[in-house]
């Protein structure tokens, strides 16, 4: 699911929280998760421990293979992944620091498969038995690292072998599965050791002052009750060795600045605005002047939303900005094209048996390309060279001219798709599954955005509606993919406008969510604009948090349904906020309620 912070929670969602402490913890946690997930990007940086670490990992792997080969059952696949990372996290509110931390950590995962590729311990409900995780000692002490890997390997073998026994028993007594694919695909080994460079220096004290300054700017607006500014910078290297012969060392670094502000309307509805800025390093983030402009825009939006009327439930023509359409496709379509969702008795399998069939209008194609680094000058968050199972990233044309062609595959096969296409992704401690990287929506039926708006108004008139809805910006969304739940989606807009057929000025409204079912909604796309927008974020699902992007043009739907958004009943504060030097002379100083 995509959340208000351009954060995706996959098929399991988390809704916004609303008090001051929670808003601060949320920004800090999610910014950290975003940067942590990007440590696989191939950016050279120095690591004096690399040779020692890879050598020790390889040595322990060979020793484990030799020793455990005599066991019954014996592992047929073992891999070690070690993550060395430094994280700087700075959070401020009201012009004061909440926390500032510079931490280093080394963690490791041991992945083990017992049995054979056709049937192993990860089958069905045993999926999580394939991995064990722990922290490892820092530094260059080979013996300490080796001992840590040895203990993890021993514990993982006990877990995997016990679960494998249960898997075989269940296989014998349960009914035959619809998908009889193997549990693991055989892939070629790869070696890629990225040369070292100079670690990125982090001027922590300077950034503390900058982040405090950003947070202080929100004090000018008394109607903003909660706000926080957060900087997270992550740098590190992921090392991987496997019994197949794969050896990888992939360094990377990423900076993210998050601004978040929240207010409340008189009827109790919580209103939120978030801006995120991403760059390879903190120094490449926007200037103070550019960030201040964004803060002013956030405050202006919140003030307008407090005064905006609440929208009613609606079904009719809708226009989605490129950003909103990108989120829509990520949620409604992208998750349902991930390979592992085509397998299992619990998955809804919306498109599993639709290969070769039209699931989109013929003028639309969809690809996922983790090798793509930017679109229109915007760097993409979902870029990587090797996935988290050691398979090279690949462009996958999942839909061509409206026809479903492929799925996003990890090393978990499904019927008619027996190999990975480089989309096995995970966060540390989780088993990889097929996931999105850089999702692209490509259209051959494009017009200018101005022409698309004309078509939008014509559609409103054609259907006899008073108005249609234009979705300018979204805070996120989520989708349900399992059988016990409705096969539905919910996209959470922030800025929504009524566009009137009679030419009246557009009217800002609040309090609605886009809802529907994927098969119906995807067939209602009538035309697109010719300018592509990019949405960068972090996606969380069964295999954890991974960085993603989605890109799409503005999009006209002949029909979109919205429902009223749930909200609390607490009214704005009765007691006015304290008077400060920042807001006492500000024209925006308006007290606690409008």
Backbone torsions as a table, in degrees:
resi	resn	phi	psi	omega
1	UNK	NA	140.5	175.2
2	UNK	-91.3	128.6	-176.5
3	UNK	-105.3	173.9	-179.2
4	UNK	-52.6	-20.0	-179.4
5	UNK	-100.3	29.6	-174.5
6	UNK	55.0	43.6	-176.8
7	UNK	-120.9	132.7	-173.9
8	UNK	-108.3	127.2	179.4
9	UNK	-103.9	15.1	176.4
10	UNK	59.5	-135.7	-174.1
11	UNK	-84.4	-2.0	179.0
12	UNK	-124.8	122.3	-168.8
13	UNK	-106.3	160.6	172.6
14	UNK	-129.2	128.8	-178.8
15	UNK	-89.1	159.2	179.5
16	UNK	-60.3	148.4	173.0
17	UNK	-108.6	168.9	-162.7
18	UNK	-132.2	-7.2	179.8
19	UNK	-95.8	167.2	-172.0
20	UNK	-58.2	-48.6	-178.7
21	UNK	-61.8	-41.4	-178.7
22	UNK	-68.4	-39.6	-179.0
23	UNK	-63.2	-37.0	179.6
24	UNK	-70.6	-46.2	-179.8
25	UNK	-62.5	-38.1	-178.2
26	UNK	-63.8	-47.0	-180.0
27	UNK	-62.8	-42.7	-179.3
28	UNK	-64.6	-46.4	-177.5
29	UNK	-64.4	-48.8	-174.6
30	UNK	-70.7	-35.8	175.8
31	UNK	-63.8	-39.9	177.7
32	UNK	-64.4	-41.8	178.4
33	UNK	-62.6	-38.2	-179.8
34	UNK	-61.9	-47.8	-177.8
35	UNK	-69.0	-39.5	-178.7
36	UNK	-59.5	-38.4	-178.1
37	UNK	-68.1	-17.9	-174.8
38	UNK	-91.5	7.8	-176.7
39	UNK	-71.2	-1.5	178.1
40	UNK	-92.3	-6.1	-179.7
41	UNK	-66.0	138.9	-173.3
42	UNK	-82.9	80.1	177.7
43	UNK	-119.2	118.6	-176.0
44	UNK	-60.5	138.9	172.9
45	UNK	-160.3	155.7	-174.8
46	UNK	-73.4	144.9	173.1
47	UNK	-153.2	95.9	-176.7
48	UNK	-64.6	-16.1	-179.0
49	UNK	-89.3	-3.4	-171.4
50	UNK	-57.1	-51.0	-176.8
51	UNK	-61.8	-44.8	178.8
52	UNK	-62.0	-44.8	-174.1
53	UNK	-66.4	-49.7	179.9
54	UNK	-62.5	-40.5	179.1
55	UNK	-62.8	-43.4	-179.7
56	UNK	-67.9	-40.9	177.6
57	UNK	-61.2	-45.0	180.0
58	UNK	-63.5	-41.3	-179.5
59	UNK	-63.5	-46.1	-178.9
60	UNK	-69.1	-33.8	178.0
61	UNK	-63.9	-45.9	179.5
62	UNK	-64.1	-39.3	179.2
63	UNK	-65.6	-40.0	178.9
64	UNK	-66.7	-42.3	178.4
65	UNK	-58.0	-48.4	-177.0
66	UNK	-63.5	-45.4	-175.9
67	UNK	-71.6	-46.4	-175.0
68	UNK	-76.8	-15.3	176.6
69	UNK	-61.2	-22.8	-179.5
70	UNK	-85.4	-8.9	-176.5
71	UNK	-83.3	163.7	176.6
72	UNK	-132.5	111.9	5.0
73	UNK	-81.6	155.4	-178.5
74	UNK	-99.0	144.9	173.9
75	UNK	-68.7	141.9	173.0
76	UNK	-105.0	-9.3	179.8
77	UNK	-150.6	132.5	174.6
78	UNK	-137.7	138.5	171.2
79	UNK	-139.9	149.0	173.7
80	UNK	-115.2	133.7	172.4
81	UNK	-126.6	124.8	179.1
82	UNK	-119.3	134.1	-178.5
83	UNK	-116.6	113.1	172.0
84	UNK	-99.1	123.3	-177.2
85	UNK	-145.3	147.4	168.8
86	UNK	-115.4	133.9	-179.5
87	UNK	-128.2	127.9	172.1
88	UNK	-112.1	123.5	-178.9
89	UNK	-129.8	123.4	-178.7
90	UNK	-126.6	126.4	-179.7
91	UNK	-129.8	136.0	-179.0
92	UNK	-141.1	154.4	175.7
93	UNK	-149.4	142.5	178.0
94	UNK	55.7	29.9	178.1
95	UNK	82.5	7.4	-178.7
96	UNK	-126.2	149.7	177.5
97	UNK	-70.8	137.2	170.5
98	UNK	-95.8	-40.6	172.7
99	UNK	-164.6	157.5	176.5
100	UNK	-149.2	113.3	-171.6
101	UNK	-130.3	135.0	171.9
102	UNK	-121.8	109.0	-173.7
103	UNK	-126.1	152.9	174.5
104	UNK	-126.9	144.5	-178.5
105	UNK	-154.2	147.9	173.6
106	UNK	-124.4	118.5	178.7
107	UNK	-120.6	160.7	-178.0
108	UNK	-141.1	148.7	172.3
109	UNK	-122.9	135.9	170.5
110	UNK	-111.0	118.7	176.9
111	UNK	-105.1	131.4	-176.7
112	UNK	-141.1	136.9	176.8
113	UNK	-123.9	124.1	-177.7
114	UNK	-110.3	136.8	-179.1
115	UNK	113.8	-115.3	179.4
116	UNK	-152.9	160.5	-179.6
117	UNK	-53.9	-32.6	-179.3
118	UNK	-66.7	-34.1	179.8
119	UNK	-154.4	118.1	179.0
120	UNK	-138.6	-173.5	-174.6
121	UNK	-66.1	-16.7	-178.8
122	UNK	-87.1	3.3	-176.7
123	UNK	-64.2	135.1	174.0
124	UNK	56.4	-125.0	-176.7
125	UNK	-72.5	-7.4	178.6
126	UNK	-85.5	8.3	-173.3
127	UNK	-50.0	-48.4	-174.3
128	UNK	-75.0	-5.7	177.2
129	UNK	-73.7	-6.7	-176.0
130	UNK	-83.6	1.1	-174.9
131	UNK	-144.7	143.9	172.9
132	UNK	-132.5	142.7	-174.4
133	UNK	-133.3	151.4	177.4
134	UNK	-166.0	167.1	172.3
135	UNK	-84.8	151.3	176.8
136	UNK	-117.3	155.6	177.0
137	UNK	-62.9	143.6	173.9
138	UNK	-78.3	169.5	174.5
139	UNK	90.5	-165.3	-171.0
140	UNK	-112.4	22.2	178.8
141	UNK	-79.8	100.8	-177.5
142	UNK	-59.2	-42.3	-176.9
143	UNK	-62.6	-40.5	-179.4
144	UNK	-66.4	-42.2	178.7
145	UNK	-65.9	-44.4	-179.3
146	UNK	-61.1	-41.5	-179.4
147	UNK	-65.0	-39.9	177.7
148	UNK	-62.0	-44.1	178.9
149	UNK	-65.7	-38.5	179.4
150	UNK	-61.7	-46.9	-179.5
151	UNK	-63.4	-42.1	179.2
152	UNK	-64.3	-41.7	-179.9
153	UNK	-63.5	-42.6	179.3
154	UNK	-61.9	-45.8	-179.7
155	UNK	-65.6	-39.8	-179.5
156	UNK	-67.2	-38.0	178.9
157	UNK	-63.6	-42.9	178.4
158	UNK	-59.1	-43.9	179.9
159	UNK	-65.5	-49.3	-174.8
160	UNK	-64.8	-42.9	-177.9
161	UNK	-67.4	-37.4	178.5
162	UNK	-66.4	-43.0	-179.7
163	UNK	-67.7	-36.2	179.8
164	UNK	-60.6	-38.2	176.8
165	UNK	-61.2	-42.6	178.5
166	UNK	-66.8	-37.9	179.4
167	UNK	-60.6	-45.1	180.0
168	UNK	-64.0	-38.7	178.9
169	UNK	-64.4	-47.4	-179.7
170	UNK	-64.3	-36.8	178.8
171	UNK	-61.4	-34.9	-176.9
172	UNK	-76.0	-29.6	-172.9
173	UNK	-104.6	-15.7	-177.9
174	UNK	-92.4	162.4	178.9
175	UNK	-67.7	160.7	-175.8
176	UNK	-67.0	137.9	-179.0
177	UNK	-77.3	149.6	179.6
178	UNK	-66.9	-43.1	177.9
179	UNK	-99.3	114.7	-175.8
180	UNK	-99.4	21.5	-178.0
181	UNK	-64.8	159.3	176.2
182	UNK	-66.0	169.2	179.2
183	UNK	-89.9	-15.0	-175.3
184	UNK	-152.8	140.3	179.3
185	UNK	-96.6	150.8	176.9
186	UNK	-90.1	123.8	-178.2
187	UNK	-128.9	158.4	178.2
188	UNK	-71.4	141.8	175.5
189	UNK	-73.3	155.7	179.4
190	UNK	-137.9	150.8	176.4
191	UNK	-128.8	127.1	178.6
192	UNK	-150.6	102.5	178.1
193	UNK	-107.9	105.0	-177.7
194	UNK	-73.6	129.0	-179.0
195	UNK	-63.5	151.2	-177.8
196	UNK	-75.0	160.6	174.9
197	UNK	-139.9	-158.6	-179.3
198	UNK	-94.4	128.4	177.0
199	UNK	-57.1	146.5	-179.7
200	UNK	-74.8	122.3	177.4
201	UNK	-72.1	141.9	178.9
202	UNK	-117.0	115.1	-179.7
203	UNK	-86.9	81.5	-168.7
204	UNK	-61.9	-44.9	-178.1
205	UNK	-63.0	-40.9	178.2
206	UNK	-63.2	-40.8	-178.9
207	UNK	-73.2	-28.6	173.8
208	UNK	-60.3	-42.5	-180.0
209	UNK	-67.5	-40.4	179.3
210	UNK	-64.4	-46.3	-178.5
211	UNK	-64.9	-40.6	175.4
212	UNK	-60.2	-41.4	179.5
213	UNK	-62.5	-41.4	177.7
214	UNK	-61.9	-45.7	-177.6
215	UNK	-65.5	-32.2	-179.0
216	UNK	-68.0	-27.0	-178.1
217	UNK	-63.4	-26.4	179.8
218	UNK	-70.2	-17.3	-178.4
219	UNK	-67.1	-16.8	178.6
220	UNK	-67.8	-16.3	-171.1
221	UNK	-116.5	99.0	-174.3
222	UNK	-65.4	-20.8	179.5
223	UNK	-80.6	-5.5	172.9
224	UNK	-91.7	111.8	-172.3
225	UNK	-88.4	-35.9	-179.6
226	UNK	-129.5	136.7	176.5
227	UNK	-156.0	155.4	179.3
228	UNK	-155.9	147.5	172.3
229	UNK	-122.2	134.4	-175.4
230	UNK	-137.6	134.5	171.5
231	UNK	-117.0	131.3	173.3
232	UNK	-128.6	130.1	174.5
233	UNK	-127.2	127.4	-177.6
234	UNK	-123.9	135.0	172.0
235	UNK	-144.0	145.3	-177.9
236	UNK	174.0	-174.5	-178.3
237	UNK	-134.5	139.1	173.3
238	UNK	-104.3	126.8	177.7
239	UNK	-111.4	135.6	179.8
240	UNK	-136.8	132.0	168.1
241	UNK	-132.3	146.6	-179.9
242	UNK	-138.7	161.9	179.3
243	UNK	-68.7	-13.7	175.3
244	UNK	-79.2	-16.0	-178.7
245	UNK	111.0	3.0	178.2
246	UNK	-72.1	136.6	174.8
247	UNK	-138.7	117.6	-178.2
248	UNK	-132.5	142.9	168.1
249	UNK	-137.0	109.6	-173.5
250	UNK	-122.7	101.9	177.7
251	UNK	-82.5	164.5	177.0
252	UNK	-173.2	163.8	174.6
253	UNK	-152.3	153.1	-176.7
254	UNK	-156.1	140.3	176.8
255	UNK	-119.4	142.5	177.2
256	UNK	-141.3	129.5	173.9
257	UNK	-111.6	127.8	-177.8
258	UNK	-121.2	129.3	173.1
259	UNK	-115.9	130.2	-176.8
260	UNK	-137.1	133.0	179.8
261	UNK	-139.4	145.6	-173.6
262	UNK	-140.7	142.6	174.3
263	UNK	-140.0	-170.4	-178.1
264	UNK	-146.1	137.0	175.7
265	UNK	-79.9	168.6	-178.3
266	UNK	-62.1	-26.2	-179.7
267	UNK	-86.3	4.2	177.2
268	UNK	97.0	-3.7	-178.4
269	UNK	-70.8	127.5	176.6
270	UNK	-77.7	137.2	-177.4
271	UNK	-126.6	132.1	-170.7
272	UNK	-132.4	141.1	170.1
273	UNK	-132.7	136.9	-179.5
274	UNK	-134.7	139.2	170.9
275	UNK	-126.6	136.6	177.0
276	UNK	-124.4	146.4	177.9
277	UNK	-131.1	129.0	-177.9
278	UNK	-125.5	144.2	178.3
279	UNK	-159.6	162.7	177.9
280	UNK	-61.9	-34.8	-179.9
281	UNK	-135.9	160.5	177.8
282	UNK	-58.5	-37.0	-178.2
283	UNK	-65.5	-18.5	-179.8
284	UNK	-93.4	2.5	174.6
285	UNK	-71.7	162.8	-177.1
286	UNK	-60.6	163.6	-180.0
287	UNK	-71.5	164.5	177.1
288	UNK	-57.7	-39.1	-178.7
289	UNK	-64.0	-42.2	179.4
290	UNK	-66.2	-39.4	179.7
291	UNK	-68.0	-39.0	178.1
292	UNK	-61.4	-37.3	176.9
293	UNK	-62.7	-39.2	178.2
294	UNK	-65.6	-38.8	179.0
295	UNK	-63.5	-42.4	177.5
296	UNK	-61.2	-41.1	179.2
297	UNK	-66.4	-41.6	177.1
298	UNK	-57.9	-46.2	-178.9
299	UNK	-65.1	-40.8	178.7
300	UNK	-62.4	-43.1	178.8
301	UNK	-61.1	-44.5	-177.8
302	UNK	-65.2	-39.7	178.6
303	UNK	-62.9	-42.6	179.8
304	UNK	-66.9	-38.9	-179.3
305	UNK	-66.3	-35.4	178.8
306	UNK	-60.3	-34.4	-177.8
307	UNK	-90.9	-9.9	-174.9
308	UNK	-73.3	146.9	176.0
309	UNK	-71.6	156.8	175.7
310	UNK	-80.5	131.0	-178.9
311	UNK	-76.2	154.7	177.7
312	UNK	-95.1	160.1	171.5
313	UNK	-54.6	145.9	-168.9
314	UNK	-154.9	147.7	169.2
315	UNK	-141.9	116.9	-177.4
316	UNK	174.9	-167.2	-177.3
317	UNK	-58.3	142.9	-179.3
318	UNK	-143.2	144.3	176.1
319	UNK	-119.7	124.7	-179.8
320	UNK	-108.8	129.8	172.1
321	UNK	-60.0	164.1	178.6
322	UNK	-57.8	-38.9	179.0
323	UNK	-64.0	-46.1	179.1
324	UNK	-65.0	-40.4	179.2
325	UNK	-65.0	-35.7	178.6
326	UNK	-62.7	-44.6	177.3
327	UNK	-64.1	-42.8	179.2
328	UNK	-55.5	-48.7	-178.2
329	UNK	-68.3	-38.2	177.2
330	UNK	-57.6	-45.1	-175.9
331	UNK	-79.9	-51.7	-169.6
332	UNK	-74.3	-39.0	-176.0
333	UNK	-108.2	-49.7	-171.2
334	UNK	-53.8	-47.5	-178.7
335	UNK	-64.7	-30.7	-178.5
336	UNK	-80.3	-6.3	176.3
337	UNK	-103.3	4.6	175.9
338	UNK	-75.7	132.7	-167.9
339	UNK	-53.8	-44.7	-174.1
340	UNK	-66.3	-18.0	178.8
341	UNK	-77.8	-4.8	177.0
342	UNK	-91.3	2.2	-173.6
343	UNK	-135.3	142.7	178.2
344	UNK	113.6	142.7	-176.1
345	UNK	-73.8	-12.6	-178.4
346	UNK	-95.6	-19.0	-176.2
347	UNK	-77.5	144.9	-179.9
348	UNK	-70.1	-27.4	174.8
349	UNK	53.4	51.4	-176.4
350	UNK	-54.9	-43.5	-174.1
351	UNK	-115.8	11.7	-173.5
352	UNK	-56.3	-43.0	-175.5
353	UNK	-103.6	23.8	-178.3
354	UNK	-109.8	16.0	174.7
355	UNK	-58.5	130.7	-178.1
356	UNK	87.1	-1.0	179.4
357	UNK	-107.5	158.6	177.6
358	UNK	-79.7	122.4	175.0
359	UNK	-120.4	-4.2	174.9
360	UNK	-135.4	162.2	171.3
361	UNK	-56.8	151.0	-171.6
362	UNK	-65.6	-16.4	180.0
363	UNK	-86.0	2.0	-178.5
364	UNK	-113.7	137.2	171.6
365	UNK	-128.8	154.3	-179.6
366	UNK	-134.8	132.6	176.2
367	UNK	-131.7	157.5	171.1
368	UNK	-125.2	119.0	-171.7
369	UNK	-131.3	92.3	178.4
370	UNK	-69.1	-14.1	178.6
371	UNK	-80.3	-13.5	-180.0
372	UNK	-76.2	130.8	-174.4
373	UNK	-99.7	-28.4	179.0
374	UNK	-158.0	159.4	174.4
375	UNK	-133.1	123.0	178.8
376	UNK	57.9	33.1	-179.9
377	UNK	84.6	-4.2	178.5
378	UNK	-94.5	121.4	178.6
379	UNK	-70.6	140.3	-175.0
380	UNK	-97.3	136.4	-176.3
381	UNK	-75.0	-25.4	-173.6
382	UNK	-91.5	24.6	-178.4
383	UNK	-86.4	135.2	173.7
384	UNK	-157.8	160.9	-178.9
385	UNK	-96.2	-38.3	175.9
386	UNK	-129.0	141.8	176.6
387	UNK	-77.4	-177.4	-173.1
388	UNK	-82.5	7.7	171.2
389	UNK	-114.6	13.9	176.4
390	UNK	79.7	16.3	-179.3
391	UNK	-100.8	134.8	179.3
392	UNK	-59.2	140.8	176.3
393	UNK	-62.3	144.6	-179.4
394	UNK	-139.6	147.1	169.3
395	UNK	-75.0	132.1	179.7
396	UNK	-124.1	117.9	174.6
397	UNK	-85.4	95.8	-175.0
398	UNK	-78.5	-32.7	178.5
399	UNK	-134.8	128.5	179.3
400	UNK	-123.3	119.9	-179.3
401	UNK	51.3	42.6	177.1
402	UNK	85.7	-10.9	-174.3
403	UNK	-96.6	129.8	178.2
404	UNK	-70.9	125.6	-175.5
405	UNK	-117.4	-29.5	-167.7
406	UNK	-157.9	171.4	173.6
407	UNK	-124.8	165.9	178.3
408	UNK	-89.3	106.9	-166.1
409	UNK	-105.8	135.8	164.8
410	UNK	-95.4	-159.1	177.7
411	UNK	-88.5	15.0	170.9
412	UNK	-96.0	104.7	-177.2
413	UNK	-68.1	156.2	168.7
414	UNK	-133.7	168.0	-177.0
415	UNK	-51.9	126.8	179.1
416	UNK	72.8	1.8	176.5
417	UNK	-135.7	91.5	-168.7
418	UNK	-96.3	-4.7	-177.4
419	UNK	-132.8	160.9	178.4
420	UNK	-73.8	149.5	168.6
421	UNK	-119.1	32.8	171.8
422	UNK	79.4	27.3	-179.9
423	UNK	-119.7	21.5	174.8
424	UNK	-79.3	109.9	-172.1
425	UNK	-132.2	153.5	-178.6
426	UNK	-165.3	166.1	165.7
427	UNK	-102.9	161.2	-178.3
428	UNK	-52.1	137.8	178.6
429	UNK	90.2	-2.1	-177.5
430	UNK	-122.7	153.2	175.5
431	UNK	-79.1	137.2	-177.4
432	UNK	-69.8	146.2	171.5
433	UNK	-136.6	169.6	175.3
434	UNK	-66.7	125.4	-176.3
435	UNK	-138.0	161.7	175.3
436	UNK	-73.8	154.0	173.9
437	UNK	-121.9	-90.1	173.5
438	UNK	-113.0	98.8	-177.7
439	UNK	-86.0	127.1	-179.6
440	UNK	-117.7	133.0	171.5
441	UNK	-106.6	120.0	-175.7
442	UNK	-115.5	131.6	-176.8
443	UNK	-121.3	142.5	173.3
444	UNK	-106.9	3.0	179.2
445	UNK	-119.0	76.8	-173.2
446	UNK	-114.9	149.8	172.5
447	UNK	-138.6	170.6	175.9
448	UNK	-64.5	157.7	178.8
449	UNK	-61.4	-34.4	178.5
450	UNK	-65.6	-41.9	178.1
451	UNK	-66.7	-37.1	179.7
452	UNK	-64.5	-36.8	176.6
453	UNK	-64.5	-38.6	176.3
454	UNK	-61.2	-44.1	177.9
455	UNK	-62.8	-36.0	177.7
456	UNK	-60.6	-48.3	-179.4
457	UNK	-66.0	-37.5	176.7
458	UNK	-62.6	-39.4	178.5
459	UNK	-66.5	-37.9	177.3
460	UNK	-60.3	-46.4	179.6
461	UNK	-65.4	-41.7	-178.9
462	UNK	-58.3	-38.4	-178.5
463	UNK	-86.7	0.1	178.5
464	UNK	71.5	27.1	179.8
465	UNK	-92.1	152.4	175.5
466	UNK	-73.9	-36.6	-176.9
467	UNK	-151.7	164.7	168.7
468	UNK	-121.3	173.7	-178.2
469	UNK	-113.4	130.8	174.1
470	UNK	-107.6	120.1	-179.5
471	UNK	-97.6	104.4	-175.1
472	UNK	-84.1	-41.2	-177.2
473	UNK	-146.1	155.0	-177.9
474	UNK	-130.5	154.2	173.7
475	UNK	-98.6	-8.6	178.0
476	UNK	147.0	-153.0	-178.3
477	UNK	173.3	176.4	174.7
478	UNK	-153.6	163.7	-179.4
479	UNK	-139.7	150.1	177.7
480	UNK	-109.3	130.7	-175.6
481	UNK	-122.5	-4.8	-176.3
482	UNK	-95.4	156.2	-170.4
483	UNK	-65.8	-32.2	-177.0
484	UNK	-74.2	-6.3	178.7
485	UNK	-115.0	156.3	173.8
486	UNK	-60.3	138.4	178.9
487	UNK	-78.6	73.9	-170.3
488	UNK	-127.9	165.8	175.0
489	UNK	-129.6	162.1	175.2
490	UNK	-146.2	117.4	177.5
491	UNK	-107.2	136.6	-169.3
492	UNK	-107.2	96.7	-178.4
493	UNK	-75.3	156.2	172.4
494	UNK	-111.2	-53.0	-177.6
495	UNK	-109.2	112.8	-178.5
496	UNK	-129.3	137.3	-178.9
497	UNK	-123.0	138.6	165.6
498	UNK	-81.6	125.5	176.3
499	UNK	-109.2	114.5	-171.2
500	UNK	-87.3	141.1	-179.8
501	UNK	-69.5	-25.9	-176.2
502	UNK	-88.4	5.5	175.7
503	UNK	92.2	0.0	174.6
504	UNK	-57.4	155.5	178.2
505	UNK	-60.3	147.5	176.1
506	UNK	-58.3	145.2	-177.0
507	UNK	-120.6	123.6	176.8
508	UNK	-70.2	133.4	176.5
509	UNK	-130.5	168.9	-179.3
510	UNK	-142.4	166.4	168.5
511	UNK	87.6	29.8	175.9
512	UNK	-131.1	153.7	173.3
513	UNK	-121.7	141.5	171.9
514	UNK	-75.7	133.8	-180.0
515	UNK	-137.6	162.5	177.0
516	UNK	158.2	-172.2	176.5
517	UNK	-117.3	146.4	-168.1
518	UNK	-65.3	-44.7	-174.4
519	UNK	-60.7	-43.1	-180.0
520	UNK	-70.3	-46.4	-174.1
521	UNK	-63.8	-39.6	-175.9
522	UNK	-69.5	-21.2	179.3
523	UNK	-85.6	-3.4	-175.4
524	UNK	-100.9	12.9	177.8
525	UNK	-80.6	122.4	-173.2
526	UNK	-99.8	-35.2	-177.4
527	UNK	-167.7	169.0	-179.9
528	UNK	-136.9	160.3	172.4
529	UNK	-78.8	-178.7	-176.6
530	UNK	-111.8	7.2	178.8
531	UNK	-114.6	127.8	-176.4
532	UNK	-94.9	133.5	173.8
533	UNK	-109.7	153.7	-176.6
534	UNK	-117.5	137.9	174.7
535	UNK	-119.0	115.6	175.3
536	UNK	-101.6	141.7	179.5
537	UNK	-167.9	-163.7	178.9
538	UNK	-129.1	132.0	-174.7
539	UNK	-111.3	130.3	177.4
540	UNK	-118.6	130.4	176.6
541	UNK	-152.7	-152.0	-173.6
542	UNK	-57.0	-35.8	-177.5
543	UNK	-95.2	17.1	174.0
544	UNK	94.6	-158.2	-173.6
545	UNK	-97.2	129.5	175.8
546	UNK	-137.5	147.9	177.3
547	UNK	-74.8	141.8	-177.5
548	UNK	-142.2	162.6	166.8
549	UNK	-140.0	158.1	173.0
550	UNK	-140.5	142.4	-179.9
551	UNK	-133.8	142.7	-178.1
552	UNK	-162.5	158.1	172.0
553	UNK	-86.7	168.9	171.1
554	UNK	-56.5	145.2	-168.8
555	UNK	-139.0	132.4	178.1
556	UNK	-100.6	126.1	176.1
557	UNK	-109.9	134.8	176.8
558	UNK	-67.7	-26.1	177.0
559	UNK	-153.7	136.2	171.7
560	UNK	-140.6	139.8	179.6
561	UNK	-103.5	140.6	174.6
562	UNK	-127.9	151.1	175.8
563	UNK	-125.1	162.5	178.4
564	UNK	-69.0	141.5	179.1
565	UNK	-83.4	136.1	174.4
566	UNK	-71.6	147.9	177.9
567	UNK	-157.8	166.9	-179.5
568	UNK	-76.3	176.8	-179.0
569	UNK	-111.2	-3.6	-179.3
570	UNK	-66.9	128.2	178.6
571	UNK	-81.7	169.7	176.6
572	UNK	-56.8	158.6	-177.4
573	UNK	-55.5	137.6	176.6
574	UNK	-74.6	-42.2	179.2
575	UNK	-78.8	123.4	179.0
576	UNK	-61.4	152.9	177.9
577	UNK	-67.8	159.7	178.7
578	UNK	-59.7	145.0	175.4
579	UNK	-79.5	131.0	179.3
580	UNK	-125.1	165.9	177.8
581	UNK	-60.3	-31.0	-176.4
582	UNK	-71.7	-33.4	-174.5
583	UNK	-112.0	-7.3	-176.4
584	UNK	-66.0	-29.7	-179.1
585	UNK	-106.8	4.0	-175.5
586	UNK	-81.0	138.4	175.4
587	UNK	-65.7	-13.1	-179.8
588	UNK	-90.4	-3.7	-178.9
589	UNK	-69.8	106.6	-170.1
590	UNK	-124.9	7.4	-177.9
591	UNK	76.9	-171.2	-172.3
592	UNK	-78.2	-23.6	-179.0
593	UNK	-135.3	160.3	-174.8
594	UNK	-80.1	NA	NA
